[in-house]
Amino acid sequence: MSGGEYYLLKRVLYERPDHKGYTGLRAYAGKWPLRYVNSYGEIDVIDNYNPARKYHHAIAADIAPEFTVACFPDAALNRLKYERGVLVAVLAEIRDQDETEIALDPDWPRRIARALIGDTQ
């Protein structure tokens, strides 16, 4: 396993940040480094998502599903609508930039990518 970030799951729900409840949405889940997961107790680190696992376990952030099977459908739909809204706004920004602005701002592809993935850096 890599040393990246991991999500903790229990009863097919992600643990929220600071262990304050559970959620079926990866976007609202807490992420922890592997060293924390290993120190947390008897937590199995798994390499694939399997809803049949009911016990406490961890999954690498890069393979964790966006929604667990226990996620309420309306919560998943609301999240997808939100993400669509962000995407539409970012695409509108791209559409509205003229070639001069793009030429003067060599970092614009990174800004657009950050906005799309929700990176605030």
Secondary structure as UniProt FT lines:
FT   STRAND          5..10
FT   TURN            11..12
FT   STRAND          13..15
FT   HELIX           17..19
FT   STRAND          22..23
FT   HELIX           26..28
FT   STRAND          32..33
FT   HELIX           34..39
FT   STRAND          44..46
FT   TURN            51..52
FT   STRAND          57..60
FT   TURN            61..63
FT   TURN            69..70
FT   HELIX           73..96
FT   HELIX           99..104
FT   TURN            106..107
FT   HELIX           108..117
//
